[in-house]
Amino acid sequence: MKAKFIVVIGAVLVSALFVGNWVLGNNLAVKLKNQLELSLNKGDSPKDISIEKVSVNPLFSEIKLKGVKVFDQQHAITSPLIEVDMPYQEAMRLAKSKKVEEIKSFRLKAHDLELLSRPSNDRINISETVVDFDGHLTRADIKQLDQHFPSKKQNITLSVRDLKLTAHELFTRLGISQDQLEQWSTVDKGVFSIEFSPNKKELVFKDVRLKSSLFTYQSAGVWKYSGDGFKQAKITAVDADTEFKSLPNKLEWGRAEESGRFRLAKMEGSFKGNMEYDSDKKMIGTRSDNAFSFVMEDLSVRYAGRKKAEMDTKSILLGVSLNEIVINKLHLNSTIRNDELIIKDTRLESSLLNASLDGVVKLNPLNPDFSQIKNAKLVINILDSGLEGRVSTIEMMMGRALPREGNAIALQIYGSLNKPKVHGLPF
């Protein structure tokens, strides 16, 4: 009997808690809505701001803003629902403030956000936008950023899902046709997460990611700095781990009659390593190996109409076929180790020529132009008869043949980067 009595009392208390939370929430929602609209519309700029409904859940520190519209003569921002995780007292303090004196930790989620620019009607539509801030910033912190950075650690993450850009004039200038718009104008997911740590004097890029129907990109890294404030701070070291790749479908852009119609089957690249800088922002070395790679396959450009006629004229003048240029493969690979740039397995296969480059460059971090090419070999196999004829003309003008291995041009390169020399040639 006693146990049943305790259960009943507990149920009554819980019910009372939620009923009280609902009643209090409705009361606070009315106050917050009125205060928000009153404060926001007091601004100096001619903005019109409206909120259809405000809901407050004091128990879970949740605030919901429904039917949010902010617009002026040039811009409009709308969202049917914005959710904010923030104590009511903090929200009310911000709503009453003529000027925001400080920002504390909060989480904001905007649903179906639209940002519109007039009169072009360019717009960005985002299915879900989340801003997660964990830190403490005051107005004084922001005002004195040129002289001093905030003294407390700050974390911020911005993430978006299903972003679509509508910008007809921009895409037209870039040569993106109507049938290519969908793949170029959408981003499935994006994340940008950073941490500022003043005690360690570093900015940490914890997670940077983009994914669309065209490509994926991800990166992480650390920037270390010395000094304080934007005017005095200088980057002393950068650690980075970055990669991107196009997704396995034919990427197309451009108009054959104007800029040329481009097609690309594959592109990917990566960089992993670090760099250190002196007070003059010059790179002075690395703490470990740096590796870079880039791959591009099946890139072609095709011309039509007046553009084709223009390229035909250039083909006649140059003696090289430019009707359809194809790069079958471009592979770049390099490593920096012990102040040496090592280039290996770097290849180009195209409709005009095939080429390969291998070599080692002794780096001069303080004066990069004076870095020394210890040994480098460039081998070129010419496939286009017109280009071969042009090379023969150059050899006749020089009065000597280019160094060759069989039919391939083979150049042994040495000297400094600013004045490289080729064995067997007077320059």
Buried (B, 14 or more C-beta within 10 A) or exposed (E): EEEEEEEEEEEEEEEEEEEEBBEBBEEBBEBBBEBBBEBBEEEEEEBEBBBEEBBBBBEEBBBBBBBBBBBEEEEBBBBBBBBBBBBBEBBBBBBEEEEEEBBBBBBBBBBBBBBBBEEEEBBBBBBBBBBBBBBBBBEEBEEEEEEBBBEBBBBBBBBBBEBBBBBEEEBEEEBBBEEBBEBBBBBBBBBBBBBBBBEEBBBBBBBBBBBBBBBBBBBBBBBBBEBBEEEEBEBBBBBBBBBBBBEEEEBBBBBBEBBBBBBBBBBBBBBBBBBBBEEEEEBBBBEEEBBBBBBBBBBBBBBBEEBBEEBBEEBEEEBBBBEBBBBBBBBBBBBBBEBBBBBEEBBBBBBBBBBBBBBBBBBBBEEBEEBBBEEBBBBBBBEBEBBBEBBEEEEEEEEEEBBEEEEBBBBBBBEBBEEBBBEEEEE
